[in-house]
Amino acid sequence: MPLDIIREPSRFIEDFRVGSGRRQEIGRFFLQADRELTELGLRLFVSRDLRRLVEVNLRHRDSWAALMPAFDPAAIDVHAHGAFMFELRDARHEVVATQVSRLLDLSGTSLKAELESLRLFYRDPAKQAGPNERIEVTAPKAEEIAGRVALTGGLWYRPDWRGKGISALMPRMTRTFAHTSWDPDTVISFVEQSAIDHRIVQQYHLPDSEPWILIRDSYRPAVDLYLTWRHRADLVTDVGFYLADLSSRRERVKEVPETQNSPELVRQGKRRRS
């Protein structure tokens, strides 16, 4: 097969393996989350080739902005074992949502340093970055984030599928798969102000965020992003929370409202003995 051919992704539920973490709990999480997606009429697929993300992005530029270079294989070196892409498909096999993650080795450096040097965006910033391209990081947490870090992004929902419950599942599944695949110290993502204002980050189950990552004259003229993160222990807790919440929801569905007693039974119950 020619090297430039982009392979079709595989069905996630048939391909996934639980690596590190609480394997039984994580396995249950994936099975149940995939079941919820199936009930919505969707199927989750996974690919290790981020060129698929570029391809889907180009097809949907009417509803999706240009990709951040950190996820573009033309700008950075991404190996198959260090990246994956999720895509949701509807009954017609059309892509309705995407999200990706890639593993970063920030040993001896920090997220702040890699961003401001543009090394997070380009394999050779001196040659690839634009003449005025720059990133300023003011989020204090960025200087602390180091070691093995999973960066998630490339999150897109086709307009007709927004507001239908996908956002409660996709980001959580992406973080958890990154956790069990690579056992990173931290999983991070960047979100825009609108996601904060409209409390979308709560749907993504991202409790911690800080401003700002200020990007200028890059893939977009100007974009101000919040840094969000979850540490390893938080990811495990989040899986447990999902399973407990799912169990609670299903118990409520099973509950059958008490039928009102008939008037005759009520009268009989109140009858005094002679």
VMD Tcl script that draws the C-alpha trace (Angstrom):
set ca {
  {0.00 0.00 0.00}
  {1.42 3.41 -0.94}
  {2.57 5.46 2.03}
  {0.39 8.44 1.04}
  {-2.84 6.44 1.30}
  {-4.90 7.34 4.35}
  {-6.33 4.16 5.81}
  {-9.93 3.91 6.87}
  {-10.37 4.02 10.65}
  {-11.52 0.98 12.60}
  {-14.57 0.58 14.78}
  {-13.45 1.65 18.24}
  {-15.39 -0.91 20.25}
  {-13.79 -3.72 18.24}
  {-10.27 -2.31 18.32}
  {-9.67 -0.69 21.71}
  {-7.39 -2.15 24.35}
  {-7.22 -1.02 27.95}
  {-3.57 -0.43 28.80}
  {-2.85 1.35 32.07}
  {-5.18 2.49 34.83}
  {-8.07 0.67 36.44}
  {-8.65 -1.72 33.59}
  {-11.99 -3.18 34.60}
  {-13.49 0.21 35.37}
  {-12.12 1.80 32.20}
  {-13.33 -1.14 30.10}
  {-16.83 -0.76 31.54}
  {-16.70 2.96 30.85}
  {-15.88 2.50 27.16}
  {-18.53 -0.17 26.68}
  {-21.22 1.94 28.34}
  {-20.20 5.18 26.59}
  {-20.18 3.42 23.23}
  {-23.64 2.06 24.03}
  {-24.89 5.60 24.68}
  {-23.51 6.74 21.32}
  {-25.16 3.78 19.62}
  {-28.48 4.76 21.19}
  {-28.03 8.17 19.56}
  {-27.62 6.45 16.20}
  {-23.85 6.96 16.01}
  {-20.76 4.77 15.70}
  {-17.32 5.65 17.04}
  {-14.24 5.00 14.90}
  {-10.55 5.43 15.71}
  {-7.55 6.15 13.50}
  {-3.84 6.64 14.22}
  {-3.33 8.84 11.18}
  {-3.94 12.54 11.86}
  {-4.00 13.23 8.14}
  {-7.62 12.11 8.42}
  {-8.25 15.14 10.65}
  {-6.85 17.45 7.97}
  {-9.00 15.76 5.36}
  {-12.23 16.06 7.37}
  {-11.41 19.64 8.34}
  {-11.01 20.67 4.70}
  {-14.36 19.10 3.80}
  {-16.17 21.04 6.53}
  {-14.55 24.46 6.50}
  {-18.01 26.03 6.30}
  {-18.53 25.06 9.97}
  {-14.97 24.49 11.18}
  {-12.07 26.93 11.46}
  {-8.52 26.16 10.32}
  {-6.66 23.51 12.32}
  {-4.14 24.40 14.99}
  {-0.69 23.38 13.65}
  {-0.13 21.24 16.76}
  {-2.43 18.63 15.15}
  {-1.30 18.95 11.54}
  {1.21 16.27 10.42}
  {2.47 18.68 7.77}
  {3.71 20.98 10.56}
  {4.79 18.59 13.31}
  {6.10 15.03 13.60}
  {3.40 12.70 14.85}
  {4.03 8.97 15.13}
  {1.24 6.41 15.01}
  {1.89 5.24 18.57}
  {1.71 8.81 19.86}
  {-1.57 10.06 18.41}
  {-5.11 8.99 17.66}
  {-8.24 10.45 16.13}
  {-11.84 9.73 17.10}
  {-14.61 10.26 14.60}
  {-18.31 9.74 15.03}
  {-20.34 8.61 12.03}
  {-24.08 8.63 11.49}
  {-26.27 6.00 9.83}
  {-25.16 7.23 6.39}
  {-21.52 6.72 7.43}
  {-20.91 10.48 7.34}
  {-18.59 12.09 9.89}
  {-20.50 14.21 12.40}
  {-17.84 14.80 15.08}
  {-14.09 14.51 15.64}
  {-11.53 14.82 18.41}
  {-7.85 13.93 18.57}
  {-5.05 13.58 21.07}
  {-1.27 13.45 20.78}
  {1.36 12.61 23.36}
  {3.89 15.30 24.26}
  {7.22 14.67 25.94}
  {7.80 17.76 28.05}
  {10.65 16.30 30.08}
  {13.10 19.06 31.00}
  {10.79 21.75 29.69}
  {7.27 23.06 30.26}
  {4.09 23.68 28.33}
  {4.70 27.42 28.54}
  {8.21 27.10 27.06}
  {7.04 24.84 24.22}
  {4.20 27.18 23.32}
  {6.13 30.43 23.42}
  {9.01 28.94 21.41}
  {6.42 27.65 18.88}
  {7.94 24.18 19.19}
  {4.47 22.84 20.00}
  {3.33 24.01 16.56}
  {6.30 23.26 14.30}
  {9.12 20.79 13.94}
  {11.33 23.74 12.87}
  {9.80 27.06 14.01}
  {12.60 29.13 12.47}
  {11.66 27.85 9.01}
  {7.94 27.14 9.36}
  {6.51 29.92 11.53}
  {5.19 33.11 10.00}
  {7.26 36.31 10.26}
  {5.04 37.81 12.98}
  {3.71 34.60 14.49}
  {3.89 34.51 18.28}
  {2.31 32.97 21.38}
  {2.13 34.62 24.77}
  {1.23 32.45 27.76}
  {-0.08 34.04 30.94}
  {-1.85 31.01 32.44}
  {0.23 30.21 35.57}
  {-0.47 26.48 35.30}
  {1.32 26.29 31.93}
  {4.68 26.73 33.63}
  {3.95 23.79 35.94}
  {2.78 21.31 33.30}
  {5.68 19.09 32.27}
  {6.60 15.41 31.83}
  {4.27 13.16 29.84}
  {1.35 15.25 28.63}
  {-1.56 14.33 26.36}
  {-2.86 17.27 24.33}
  {-6.44 16.91 23.10}
  {-8.08 19.08 20.46}
  {-9.54 19.04 16.97}
  {-12.99 18.96 18.56}
  {-15.73 19.59 16.01}
  {-19.43 18.78 15.80}
  {-21.39 19.05 12.59}
  {-24.01 21.80 13.13}
  {-27.01 19.45 12.91}
  {-25.57 17.31 15.72}
  {-24.81 20.07 18.18}
  {-26.79 20.08 21.40}
  {-27.68 16.38 21.18}
  {-25.53 15.02 23.99}
  {-22.30 14.22 22.14}
  {-20.33 16.84 24.09}
  {-20.93 14.94 27.32}
  {-19.23 11.85 25.89}
  {-16.58 12.64 23.26}
  {-14.16 14.74 25.37}
  {-14.40 12.29 28.26}
  {-13.76 9.29 25.98}
  {-10.81 11.06 24.35}
  {-9.20 11.90 27.70}
  {-9.75 8.39 29.04}
  {-8.35 6.71 25.94}
  {-5.29 8.96 26.10}
  {-4.93 8.02 29.78}
  {-5.10 4.27 29.23}
  {-2.97 4.39 26.05}
  {-0.04 6.46 27.36}
  {-0.47 6.93 31.13}
  {0.34 10.67 30.92}
  {0.83 12.81 34.00}
  {-1.67 15.35 32.67}
  {-4.24 15.65 29.88}
  {-4.70 19.21 28.59}
  {-6.76 21.09 26.05}
  {-7.30 24.67 24.89}
  {-10.78 26.18 24.76}
  {-12.11 29.49 23.55}
  {-13.86 32.14 25.61}
  {-17.26 31.16 24.24}
  {-16.92 27.70 25.77}
  {-16.36 29.34 29.15}
  {-19.16 31.89 28.74}
  {-21.72 29.29 27.70}
  {-20.55 26.78 30.33}
  {-19.68 24.26 27.63}
  {-16.60 23.24 29.60}
  {-18.99 21.85 32.21}
  {-20.42 19.57 29.52}
  {-16.86 18.55 28.69}
  {-16.31 17.84 32.42}
  {-13.32 20.17 32.60}
  {-13.43 21.80 36.04}
  {-10.04 23.54 35.91}
  {-9.18 26.33 33.47}
  {-6.99 29.45 33.34}
  {-6.52 32.31 30.86}
  {-4.62 32.99 28.64}
  {-2.84 31.47 25.69}
  {-2.69 34.37 23.24}
  {-1.93 33.32 19.66}
  {-1.24 35.97 17.03}
  {-0.64 35.89 13.25}
  {-0.76 32.11 13.17}
  {-3.35 29.67 11.80}
  {-5.81 32.42 12.74}
  {-5.06 36.14 12.97}
  {-5.82 36.28 16.70}
  {-7.21 33.73 19.14}
  {-7.33 33.86 22.96}
  {-7.56 30.47 24.60}
  {-8.06 29.09 28.08}
  {-5.85 26.26 29.28}
  {-7.77 23.33 30.79}
  {-6.29 20.26 32.44}
  {-6.92 17.05 34.33}
  {-4.21 15.18 36.21}
  {-3.91 11.38 36.28}
  {-5.86 10.95 39.53}
  {-8.63 13.24 38.25}
  {-9.06 11.09 35.15}
  {-9.60 7.95 37.21}
  {-12.09 9.76 39.44}
  {-13.95 11.08 36.40}
  {-14.47 7.57 35.01}
  {-15.92 6.48 38.35}
  {-18.20 9.51 38.38}
  {-19.53 8.69 34.91}
  {-20.29 5.08 35.83}
  {-22.01 6.09 39.07}
  {-24.07 8.73 37.26}
  {-25.02 6.27 34.53}
  {-26.12 3.71 37.10}
  {-28.22 6.34 38.86}
  {-29.87 7.42 35.61}
  {-30.75 3.86 34.68}
  {-32.19 3.16 38.11}
  {-34.46 6.19 37.75}
  {-35.64 4.89 34.38}
  {-36.45 1.51 35.91}
  {-38.54 3.02 38.66}
  {-42.26 2.57 38.04}
  {-44.49 5.26 39.51}
  {-46.90 3.93 42.12}
  {-50.35 3.44 40.68}
  {-53.06 5.27 42.51}
  {-55.15 2.99 44.66}
  {-58.71 2.55 43.52}
  {-61.45 4.35 45.48}
  {-62.82 0.98 46.58}
  {-59.43 -0.08 48.03}
  {-59.09 3.25 49.78}
  {-62.51 2.84 51.33}
  {-61.76 -0.70 52.39}
  {-58.52 0.38 53.94}
  {-60.25 3.00 56.02}
  {-63.14 0.79 57.12}
  {-63.34 0.26 60.87}
  {-63.89 -3.11 62.33}
  {-67.23 -3.59 64.02}
}
mol new
graphics top color blue
foreach p $ca { graphics top sphere $p radius 0.5 }
foreach p [lrange $ca 0 end-1] q [lrange $ca 1 end] { graphics top cylinder $p $q radius 0.2 }
display resetview
